Amino acid sequence: MFKKIITAIFEPFKLFSSKGISEGTSNFFTKHPYAIYIVTFLISALVIYFTYKI
């Protein structure tokens, strides 16, 4: 039972690593350093929005 729960938690991470998505994302942010600021701002804004909305 515990093994199934752990597998369900880590399975999406294995999907990203096997498809090369993490490497593509890393290359994108290396070529476009300003994009990381935009992405972090959007994530922070969403977290703040959902924190205070509830």
NORHUGI-V539129 format. One record per residue. N is the residue number from 1. RES is the residue in one small letter. BURIAL is + if it has 16 or more other C-alpha atoms within 10 Angstrom, else -. Layout:
n=N res=RES burial=BURIAL
n=N res=RES burial=BURIAL
This chain:
n=1 res=m burial=-
n=2 res=f burial=-
n=3 res=k burial=-
n=4 res=k burial=-
n=5 res=i burial=-
n=6 res=i burial=-
n=7 res=t burial=-
n=8 res=a burial=-
n=9 res=i burial=-
n=10 res=f burial=-
n=11 res=e burial=-
n=12 res=p burial=-
n=13 res=f burial=-
n=14 res=k burial=-
n=15 res=l burial=-
n=16 res=f burial=-
n=17 res=s burial=-
n=18 res=s burial=-
n=19 res=k burial=-
n=20 res=g burial=-
n=21 res=i burial=-
n=22 res=s burial=-
n=23 res=e burial=-
n=24 res=g burial=-
n=25 res=t burial=-
n=26 res=s burial=-
n=27 res=n burial=-
n=28 res=f burial=-
n=29 res=f burial=-
n=30 res=t burial=-
n=31 res=k burial=-
n=32 res=h burial=-
n=33 res=p burial=-
n=34 res=y burial=-
n=35 res=a burial=-
n=36 res=i burial=-
n=37 res=y burial=-
n=38 res=i burial=-
n=39 res=v burial=-
n=40 res=t burial=-
n=41 res=f burial=-
n=42 res=l burial=-
n=43 res=i burial=-
n=44 res=s burial=-
n=45 res=a burial=-
n=46 res=l burial=-
n=47 res=v burial=-
n=48 res=i burial=-
n=49 res=y burial=-
n=50 res=f burial=-
n=51 res=t burial=-
n=52 res=y burial=-
n=53 res=k burial=-
n=54 res=i burial=-
